Amino acid sequence: MQIKSVDVLTLKNWLDNNEAIIIDVREIEEYKYDRIKNAINIPLAQLVDNIDIIKSYSNQKIVMQCRVGVRSMTACNILDANGFKRDLYNLEGGINAWRNSGF
């Protein structure tokens, strides 16, 4: 598997065209406070137990997201270590970059 980064503008385009899903790996309290529309919350500590949910989105790009991009990169590495075979994308700058771009 290859882990790639994606910028906010590219992700916005993918979402507008239903080409990607976002997995938000922040804690539930963070997710409840602020989130990207339609993002699926799977906290980092619960990721391994929920790999099948992520695998079920086989026809879309998978974008991992957190606050600034650190936990989401960790999530990509965890999925890789657990045999996830699809390309994953890490949102550069996380939700902070998303909000700073005006979305």
N, CA, C and O atoms as CSV, one atom per row, in Angstrom:
chain,resi,resn,atom,element,x,y,z
A,1,MET,N,N,0.836,-1.176,0.000
A,1,MET,CA,C,0.000,0.000,0.000
A,1,MET,C,C,0.881,1.240,0.000
A,1,MET,O,O,1.975,1.248,0.564
A,2,GLN,N,N,0.391,2.260,-0.630
A,2,GLN,CA,C,1.108,3.525,-0.642
A,2,GLN,C,C,0.282,4.577,0.082
A,2,GLN,O,O,-0.910,4.737,-0.181
A,3,ILE,N,N,0.926,5.288,0.993
A,3,ILE,CA,C,0.267,6.380,1.710
A,3,ILE,C,C,0.612,7.676,0.993
A,3,ILE,O,O,1.783,7.994,0.790
A,4,LYS,N,N,-0.410,8.411,0.616
A,4,LYS,CA,C,-0.223,9.656,-0.114
A,4,LYS,C,C,-0.841,10.795,0.687
A,4,LYS,O,O,-1.713,10.579,1.529
A,5,SER,N,N,-0.385,11.988,0.415
A,5,SER,CA,C,-0.985,13.177,1.015
A,5,SER,C,C,-1.927,13.811,0.010
A,5,SER,O,O,-1.727,13.705,-1.200
A,6,VAL,N,N,-2.951,14.466,0.517
A,6,VAL,CA,C,-3.875,15.188,-0.351
A,6,VAL,C,C,-4.103,16.570,0.254
A,6,VAL,O,O,-4.234,16.715,1.469
A,7,ASP,N,N,-4.146,17.571,-0.604
A,7,ASP,CA,C,-4.389,18.928,-0.124
A,7,ASP,C,C,-5.890,19.198,-0.058
A,7,ASP,O,O,-6.694,18.451,-0.616
A,8,VAL,N,N,-6.244,20.254,0.617
A,8,VAL,CA,C,-7.638,20.598,0.872
A,8,VAL,C,C,-8.424,20.807,-0.421
A,8,VAL,O,O,-9.542,20.306,-0.544
A,9,LEU,N,N,-7.869,21.528,-1.377
A,9,LEU,CA,C,-8.605,21.817,-2.610
A,9,LEU,C,C,-8.887,20.558,-3.412
A,9,LEU,O,O,-9.972,20.408,-3.973
A,10,THR,N,N,-7.918,19.653,-3.470
A,10,THR,CA,C,-8.134,18.385,-4.172
A,10,THR,C,C,-9.209,17.571,-3.469
A,10,THR,O,O,-10.093,17.011,-4.118
A,11,LEU,N,N,-9.135,17.505,-2.133
A,11,LEU,CA,C,-10.148,16.769,-1.383
A,11,LEU,C,C,-11.533,17.363,-1.613
A,11,LEU,O,O,-12.494,16.620,-1.811
A,12,LYS,N,N,-11.651,18.675,-1.590
A,12,LYS,CA,C,-12.952,19.318,-1.827
A,12,LYS,C,C,-13.513,18.898,-3.175
A,12,LYS,O,O,-14.706,18.619,-3.289
A,13,ASN,N,N,-12.674,18.851,-4.189
A,13,ASN,CA,C,-13.098,18.424,-5.520
A,13,ASN,C,C,-13.566,16.967,-5.495
A,13,ASN,O,O,-14.610,16.637,-6.056
A,14,TRP,N,N,-12.788,16.098,-4.842
A,14,TRP,CA,C,-13.181,14.687,-4.734
A,14,TRP,C,C,-14.530,14.553,-4.044
A,14,TRP,O,O,-15.387,13.795,-4.499
A,15,LEU,N,N,-14.727,15.285,-2.947
A,15,LEU,CA,C,-15.987,15.194,-2.208
A,15,LEU,C,C,-17.157,15.706,-3.042
A,15,LEU,O,O,-18.238,15.117,-3.033
A,16,ASP,N,N,-16.940,16.797,-3.756
A,16,ASP,CA,C,-17.996,17.343,-4.614
A,16,ASP,C,C,-18.414,16.354,-5.693
A,16,ASP,O,O,-19.557,16.374,-6.150
A,17,ASN,N,N,-17.490,15.490,-6.100
A,17,ASN,CA,C,-17.754,14.498,-7.144
A,17,ASN,C,C,-17.979,13.092,-6.585
A,17,ASN,O,O,-17.984,12.116,-7.335
A,18,ASN,N,N,-18.163,12.993,-5.267
A,18,ASN,CA,C,-18.415,11.713,-4.593
A,18,ASN,C,C,-17.334,10.669,-4.888
A,18,ASN,O,O,-17.628,9.487,-5.061
A,19,GLU,N,N,-16.089,11.125,-4.942
A,19,GLU,CA,C,-14.969,10.232,-5.238
A,19,GLU,C,C,-14.228,9.772,-3.993
A,19,GLU,O,O,-13.364,8.900,-4.081
A,20,ALA,N,N,-14.547,10.340,-2.833
A,20,ALA,CA,C,-13.781,10.020,-1.622
A,20,ALA,C,C,-14.681,10.009,-0.400
A,20,ALA,O,O,-15.747,10.624,-0.375
A,21,ILE,N,N,-14.213,9.285,0.618
A,21,ILE,CA,C,-14.823,9.362,1.939
A,21,ILE,C,C,-13.733,9.794,2.913
A,21,ILE,O,O,-12.545,9.558,2.689
A,22,ILE,N,N,-14.162,10.426,3.989
A,22,ILE,CA,C,-13.222,10.889,5.008
A,22,ILE,C,C,-13.437,10.074,6.274
A,22,ILE,O,O,-14.560,9.931,6.756
A,23,ILE,N,N,-12.345,9.546,6.801
A,23,ILE,CA,C,-12.359,8.899,8.104
A,23,ILE,C,C,-11.679,9.861,9.072
A,23,ILE,O,O,-10.484,10.133,8.955
A,24,ASP,N,N,-12.446,10.370,10.023
A,24,ASP,CA,C,-11.957,11.315,11.028
A,24,ASP,C,C,-11.509,10.504,12.239
A,24,ASP,O,O,-12.335,9.887,12.912
A,25,VAL,N,N,-10.209,10.500,12.522
A,25,VAL,CA,C,-9.664,9.654,13.590
A,25,VAL,C,C,-9.518,10.390,14.925
A,25,VAL,O,O,-8.876,9.882,15.844
A,26,ARG,N,N,-10.104,11.567,15.032
A,26,ARG,CA,C,-10.066,12.296,16.300
A,26,ARG,C,C,-11.025,11.647,17.300
A,26,ARG,O,O,-11.856,10.814,16.936
A,27,GLU,N,N,-10.893,12.043,18.549
A,27,GLU,CA,C,-11.796,11.550,19.586
A,27,GLU,C,C,-13.210,12.082,19.344
A,27,GLU,O,O,-13.396,13.121,18.710
A,28,ILE,N,N,-14.187,11.362,19.852
A,28,ILE,CA,C,-15.593,11.703,19.623
A,28,ILE,C,C,-15.924,13.127,20.066
A,28,ILE,O,O,-16.725,13.799,19.417
A,29,GLU,N,N,-15.322,13.597,21.159
A,29,GLU,CA,C,-15.595,14.958,21.632
A,29,GLU,C,C,-15.130,15.993,20.610
A,29,GLU,O,O,-15.810,16.994,20.381
A,30,GLU,N,N,-13.974,15.752,19.998
A,30,GLU,CA,C,-13.468,16.662,18.966
A,30,GLU,C,C,-14.382,16.642,17.746
A,30,GLU,O,O,-14.693,17.681,17.163
A,31,TYR,N,N,-14.801,15.443,17.375
A,31,TYR,CA,C,-15.669,15.255,16.212
A,31,TYR,C,C,-17.010,15.960,16.411
A,31,TYR,O,O,-17.518,16.603,15.492
A,32,LYS,N,N,-17.579,15.841,17.601
A,32,LYS,CA,C,-18.865,16.482,17.883
A,32,LYS,C,C,-18.757,17.998,17.806
A,32,LYS,O,O,-19.705,18.669,17.398
A,33,TYR,N,N,-17.609,18.540,18.194
A,33,TYR,CA,C,-17.404,19.984,18.217
A,33,TYR,C,C,-17.298,20.572,16.812
A,33,TYR,O,O,-17.872,21.625,16.533
A,34,ASP,N,N,-16.568,19.895,15.931
A,34,ASP,CA,C,-16.328,20.404,14.581
A,34,ASP,C,C,-15.928,19.248,13.684
A,34,ASP,O,O,-15.077,18.438,14.048
A,35,ARG,N,N,-16.539,19.173,12.515
A,35,ARG,CA,C,-16.208,18.083,11.593
A,35,ARG,C,C,-16.457,18.501,10.156
A,35,ARG,O,O,-17.194,19.447,9.877
A,36,ILE,N,N,-15.828,17.776,9.263
A,36,ILE,CA,C,-16.071,17.949,7.839
A,36,ILE,C,C,-17.351,17.188,7.514
A,36,ILE,O,O,-17.531,16.052,7.953
A,37,LYS,N,N,-18.224,17.804,6.757
A,37,LYS,CA,C,-19.514,17.201,6.423
A,37,LYS,C,C,-19.333,15.779,5.882
A,37,LYS,O,O,-18.497,15.528,5.015
A,38,ASN,N,N,-20.129,14.871,6.411
A,38,ASN,CA,C,-20.170,13.455,6.021
A,38,ASN,C,C,-18.944,12.648,6.427
A,38,ASN,O,O,-18.821,11.490,6.029
A,39,ALA,N,N,-18.042,13.221,7.199
A,39,ALA,CA,C,-16.892,12.447,7.686
A,39,ALA,C,C,-17.384,11.367,8.644
A,39,ALA,O,O,-18.339,11.571,9.393
A,40,ILE,N,N,-16.724,10.227,8.608
A,40,ILE,CA,C,-17.050,9.102,9.480
A,40,ILE,C,C,-16.054,9.106,10.625
A,40,ILE,O,O,-14.844,9.084,10.398
A,41,ASN,N,N,-16.550,9.136,11.849
A,41,ASN,CA,C,-15.666,9.184,13.012
A,41,ASN,C,C,-15.317,7.781,13.479
A,41,ASN,O,O,-16.182,7.024,13.920
A,42,ILE,N,N,-14.038,7.446,13.376
A,42,ILE,CA,C,-13.484,6.221,13.952
A,42,ILE,C,C,-12.228,6.651,14.702
A,42,ILE,O,O,-11.167,6.794,14.095
A,43,PRO,N,N,-12.333,6.861,16.021
A,43,PRO,CA,C,-11.164,7.308,16.786
A,43,PRO,C,C,-9.969,6.378,16.588
A,43,PRO,O,O,-10.125,5.169,16.417
A,44,LEU,N,N,-8.800,6.954,16.615
A,44,LEU,CA,C,-7.566,6.215,16.362
A,44,LEU,C,C,-7.477,4.941,17.197
A,44,LEU,O,O,-7.068,3.899,16.684
A,45,ALA,N,N,-7.850,5.005,18.464
A,45,ALA,CA,C,-7.755,3.841,19.352
A,45,ALA,C,C,-8.699,2.710,18.942
A,45,ALA,O,O,-8.514,1.569,19.367
A,46,GLN,N,N,-9.708,3.011,18.122
A,46,GLN,CA,C,-10.681,2.007,17.692
A,46,GLN,C,C,-10.492,1.584,16.239
A,46,GLN,O,O,-11.300,0.827,15.700
A,47,LEU,N,N,-9.445,2.064,15.614
A,47,LEU,CA,C,-9.254,1.860,14.184
A,47,LEU,C,C,-9.161,0.387,13.795
A,47,LEU,O,O,-9.854,-0.056,12.879
A,48,VAL,N,N,-8.318,-0.366,14.475
A,48,VAL,CA,C,-8.109,-1.772,14.120
A,48,VAL,C,C,-9.419,-2.551,14.208
A,48,VAL,O,O,-9.683,-3.414,13.371
A,49,ASP,N,N,-10.230,-2.256,15.201
A,49,ASP,CA,C,-11.507,-2.956,15.371
A,49,ASP,C,C,-12.526,-2.601,14.293
A,49,ASP,O,O,-13.543,-3.280,14.158
A,50,ASN,N,N,-12.266,-1.557,13.534
A,50,ASN,CA,C,-13.228,-1.083,12.538
A,50,ASN,C,C,-12.689,-1.088,11.108
A,50,ASN,O,O,-13.219,-0.389,10.245
A,51,ILE,N,N,-11.655,-1.862,10.857
A,51,ILE,CA,C,-11.076,-1.915,9.508
A,51,ILE,C,C,-12.117,-2.332,8.475
A,51,ILE,O,O,-12.098,-1.829,7.351
A,52,ASP,N,N,-13.023,-3.237,8.829
A,52,ASP,CA,C,-14.032,-3.694,7.870
A,52,ASP,C,C,-14.933,-2.560,7.395
A,52,ASP,O,O,-15.379,-2.564,6.248
A,53,ILE,N,N,-15.204,-1.595,8.261
A,53,ILE,CA,C,-16.000,-0.437,7.844
A,53,ILE,C,C,-15.261,0.324,6.752
A,53,ILE,O,O,-15.855,0.715,5.747
A,54,ILE,N,N,-13.974,0.530,6.952
A,54,ILE,CA,C,-13.173,1.261,5.969
A,54,ILE,C,C,-13.085,0.474,4.667
A,54,ILE,O,O,-13.202,1.051,3.586
A,55,LYS,N,N,-12.879,-0.829,4.760
A,55,LYS,CA,C,-12.786,-1.674,3.564
A,55,LYS,C,C,-14.083,-1.679,2.759
A,55,LYS,O,O,-14.057,-1.923,1.553
A,56,SER,N,N,-15.203,-1.415,3.404
A,56,SER,CA,C,-16.491,-1.462,2.704
A,56,SER,C,C,-16.640,-0.342,1.667
A,56,SER,O,O,-17.526,-0.408,0.814
A,57,TYR,N,N,-15.799,0.665,1.730
A,57,TYR,CA,C,-15.843,1.765,0.762
A,57,TYR,C,C,-14.859,1.502,-0.369
A,57,TYR,O,O,-13.955,2.300,-0.616
A,58,SER,N,N,-15.039,0.389,-1.045
A,58,SER,CA,C,-14.061,-0.061,-2.035
A,58,SER,C,C,-14.058,0.755,-3.320
A,58,SER,O,O,-13.093,0.690,-4.081
A,59,ASN,N,N,-15.109,1.519,-3.580
A,59,ASN,CA,C,-15.169,2.266,-4.839
A,59,ASN,C,C,-14.816,3.742,-4.681
A,59,ASN,O,O,-14.992,4.523,-5.617
A,60,GLN,N,N,-14.320,4.132,-3.507
A,60,GLN,CA,C,-13.966,5.528,-3.273
A,60,GLN,C,C,-12.562,5.642,-2.681
A,60,GLN,O,O,-12.047,4.708,-2.067
A,61,LYS,N,N,-11.970,6.801,-2.881
A,61,LYS,CA,C,-10.688,7.085,-2.239
A,61,LYS,C,C,-10.932,7.211,-0.737
A,61,LYS,O,O,-11.964,7.732,-0.314
A,62,ILE,N,N,-9.983,6.733,0.067
A,62,ILE,CA,C,-10.085,6.807,1.518
A,62,ILE,C,C,-9.128,7.896,2.001
A,62,ILE,O,O,-7.920,7.817,1.779
A,63,VAL,N,N,-9.680,8.911,2.663
A,63,VAL,CA,C,-8.878,10.017,3.183
A,63,VAL,C,C,-8.975,10.003,4.702
A,63,VAL,O,O,-10.063,10.094,5.271
A,64,MET,N,N,-7.826,9.888,5.346
A,64,MET,CA,C,-7.761,9.915,6.802
A,64,MET,C,C,-7.538,11.360,7.239
A,64,MET,O,O,-6.769,12.094,6.618
A,65,GLN,N,N,-8.219,11.762,8.317
A,65,GLN,CA,C,-8.180,13.160,8.745
A,65,GLN,C,C,-8.192,13.250,10.263
A,65,GLN,O,O,-8.848,12.460,10.942
A,66,CYS,N,N,-7.457,14.226,10.782
A,66,CYS,CA,C,-7.481,14.542,12.214
A,66,CYS,C,C,-7.439,16.066,12.340
A,66,CYS,O,O,-7.954,16.772,11.473
A,67,ARG,N,N,-6.842,16.567,13.393
A,67,ARG,CA,C,-6.798,18.025,13.579
A,67,ARG,C,C,-5.734,18.674,12.698
A,67,ARG,O,O,-6.008,19.666,12.022
A,68,VAL,N,N,-4.505,18.110,12.702
A,68,VAL,CA,C,-3.418,18.722,11.926
A,68,VAL,C,C,-2.704,17.752,10.984
A,68,VAL,O,O,-1.838,18.175,10.218
A,69,GLY,N,N,-3.042,16.477,11.023
A,69,GLY,CA,C,-2.441,15.515,10.103
A,69,GLY,C,C,-1.519,14.490,10.721
A,69,GLY,O,O,-1.012,13.618,10.015
A,70,VAL,N,N,-1.286,14.570,12.030
A,70,VAL,CA,C,-0.363,13.637,12.689
A,70,VAL,C,C,-1.056,12.320,13.020
A,70,VAL,O,O,-0.567,11.253,12.648
A,71,ARG,N,N,-2.180,12.385,13.709
A,71,ARG,CA,C,-2.910,11.153,14.055
A,71,ARG,C,C,-3.400,10.433,12.807
A,71,ARG,O,O,-3.420,9.203,12.765
A,72,SER,N,N,-3.791,11.188,11.800
A,72,SER,CA,C,-4.277,10.548,10.577
A,72,SER,C,C,-3.149,9.816,9.851
A,72,SER,O,O,-3.393,8.773,9.244
A,73,MET,N,N,-1.925,10.335,9.899
A,73,MET,CA,C,-0.793,9.608,9.320
A,73,MET,C,C,-0.522,8.344,10.127
A,73,MET,O,O,-0.219,7.297,9.556
A,74,THR,N,N,-0.629,8.434,11.447
A,74,THR,CA,C,-0.497,7.247,12.292
A,74,THR,C,C,-1.555,6.221,11.907
A,74,THR,O,O,-1.262,5.027,11.832
A,75,ALA,N,N,-2.780,6.674,11.661
A,75,ALA,CA,C,-3.861,5.774,11.249
A,75,ALA,C,C,-3.521,5.074,9.936
A,75,ALA,O,O,-3.760,3.874,9.798
A,76,CYS,N,N,-2.973,5.799,8.983
A,76,CYS,CA,C,-2.557,5.192,7.712
A,76,CYS,C,C,-1.529,4.095,7.962
A,76,CYS,O,O,-1.611,3.017,7.374
A,77,ASN,N,N,-0.571,4.366,8.826
A,77,ASN,CA,C,0.465,3.372,9.136
A,77,ASN,C,C,-0.112,2.159,9.861
A,77,ASN,O,O,0.324,1.034,9.615
A,78,ILE,N,N,-1.079,2.367,10.745
A,78,ILE,CA,C,-1.733,1.250,11.438
A,78,ILE,C,C,-2.473,0.368,10.435
A,78,ILE,O,O,-2.379,-0.858,10.494
A,79,LEU,N,N,-3.198,0.983,9.528
A,79,LEU,CA,C,-3.909,0.202,8.516
A,79,LEU,C,C,-2.934,-0.595,7.663
A,79,LEU,O,O,-3.181,-1.762,7.359
A,80,ASP,N,N,-1.843,0.023,7.282
A,80,ASP,CA,C,-0.810,-0.663,6.500
A,80,ASP,C,C,-0.269,-1.868,7.266
A,80,ASP,O,O,-0.130,-2.950,6.695
A,81,ALA,N,N,0.035,-1.694,8.538
A,81,ALA,CA,C,0.580,-2.776,9.365
A,81,ALA,C,C,-0.420,-3.907,9.574
A,81,ALA,O,O,-0.031,-5.030,9.894
A,82,ASN,N,N,-1.712,-3.614,9.394
A,82,ASN,CA,C,-2.749,-4.623,9.574
A,82,ASN,C,C,-3.271,-5.171,8.248
A,82,ASN,O,O,-4.373,-5.716,8.181
A,83,GLY,N,N,-2.468,-5.022,7.199
A,83,GLY,CA,C,-2.771,-5.659,5.930
A,83,GLY,C,C,-3.729,-4.928,5.013
A,83,GLY,O,O,-4.225,-5.520,4.055
A,84,PHE,N,N,-4.005,-3.658,5.275
A,84,PHE,CA,C,-4.877,-2.889,4.388
A,84,PHE,C,C,-4.158,-2.697,3.064
A,84,PHE,O,O,-3.034,-2.196,3.043
A,85,LYS,N,N,-4.779,-3.085,1.968
A,85,LYS,CA,C,-4.087,-3.144,0.678
A,85,LYS,C,C,-4.415,-2.011,-0.288
A,85,LYS,O,O,-3.883,-1.992,-1.398
A,86,ARG,N,N,-5.257,-1.085,0.089
A,86,ARG,CA,C,-5.613,0.000,-0.825
A,86,ARG,C,C,-4.801,1.251,-0.531
A,86,ARG,O,O,-4.287,1.431,0.573
A,87,ASP,N,N,-4.694,2.106,-1.528
A,87,ASP,CA,C,-4.042,3.390,-1.306
A,87,ASP,C,C,-4.856,4.212,-0.314
A,87,ASP,O,O,-6.087,4.216,-0.342
A,88,LEU,N,N,-4.146,4.895,0.549
A,88,LEU,CA,C,-4.761,5.781,1.531
A,88,LEU,C,C,-4.223,7.185,1.333
A,88,LEU,O,O,-3.101,7.376,0.864
A,89,TYR,N,N,-5.028,8.151,1.692
A,89,TYR,CA,C,-4.626,9.547,1.602
A,89,TYR,C,C,-4.719,10.175,2.983
A,89,TYR,O,O,-5.674,9.941,3.725
A,90,ASN,N,N,-3.719,10.970,3.315
A,90,ASN,CA,C,-3.694,11.719,4.564
A,90,ASN,C,C,-3.957,13.185,4.229
A,90,ASN,O,O,-3.261,13.768,3.399
A,91,LEU,N,N,-4.959,13.781,4.872
A,91,LEU,CA,C,-5.276,15.179,4.604
A,91,LEU,C,C,-4.207,16.080,5.202
A,91,LEU,O,O,-4.039,16.136,6.420
A,92,GLU,N,N,-3.489,16.780,4.338
A,92,GLU,CA,C,-2.432,17.699,4.773
A,92,GLU,C,C,-3.032,18.803,5.642
A,92,GLU,O,O,-3.930,19.524,5.207
A,93,GLY,N,N,-2.535,18.930,6.860
A,93,GLY,CA,C,-2.991,19.993,7.746
A,93,GLY,C,C,-4.288,19.705,8.476
A,93,GLY,O,O,-4.725,20.515,9.294
A,94,GLY,N,N,-4.916,18.567,8.200
A,94,GLY,CA,C,-6.129,18.153,8.895
A,94,GLY,C,C,-7.281,19.137,8.788
A,94,GLY,O,O,-7.351,19.945,7.861
A,95,ILE,N,N,-8.185,19.050,9.762
A,95,ILE,CA,C,-9.361,19.921,9.742
A,95,ILE,C,C,-8.965,21.389,9.898
A,95,ILE,O,O,-9.691,22.274,9.445
A,96,ASN,N,N,-7.831,21.654,10.529
A,96,ASN,CA,C,-7.378,23.049,10.641
A,96,ASN,C,C,-7.146,23.655,9.261
A,96,ASN,O,O,-7.560,24.786,9.007
A,97,ALA,N,N,-6.495,22.919,8.372
A,97,ALA,CA,C,-6.264,23.407,7.012
A,97,ALA,C,C,-7.588,23.555,6.266
A,97,ALA,O,O,-7.774,24.502,5.502
A,98,TRP,N,N,-8.501,22.619,6.491
A,98,TRP,CA,C,-9.824,22.672,5.862
A,98,TRP,C,C,-10.541,23.965,6.262
A,98,TRP,O,O,-11.057,24.684,5.407
A,99,ARG,N,N,-10.569,24.251,7.546
A,99,ARG,CA,C,-11.234,25.463,8.038
A,99,ARG,C,C,-10.511,26.733,7.571
A,99,ARG,O,O,-11.155,27.719,7.214
A,100,ASN,N,N,-9.184,26.707,7.574
A,100,ASN,CA,C,-8.413,27.873,7.131
A,100,ASN,C,C,-8.614,28.171,5.654
A,100,ASN,O,O,-8.369,29.292,5.208
A,101,SER,N,N,-9.059,27.178,4.893
A,101,SER,CA,C,-9.341,27.374,3.471
A,101,SER,C,C,-10.762,27.877,3.237
A,101,SER,O,O,-11.156,28.139,2.100
A,102,GLY,N,N,-11.524,28.009,4.312
A,102,GLY,CA,C,-12.867,28.558,4.197
A,102,GLY,C,C,-13.969,27.545,3.985
A,102,GLY,O,O,-15.095,27.918,3.654
A,103,PHE,N,N,-13.669,26.271,4.169
A,103,PHE,CA,C,-14.699,25.238,3.950
A,103,PHE,C,C,-15.409,24.886,5.210
A,103,PHE,O,O,-16.301,24.038,5.200
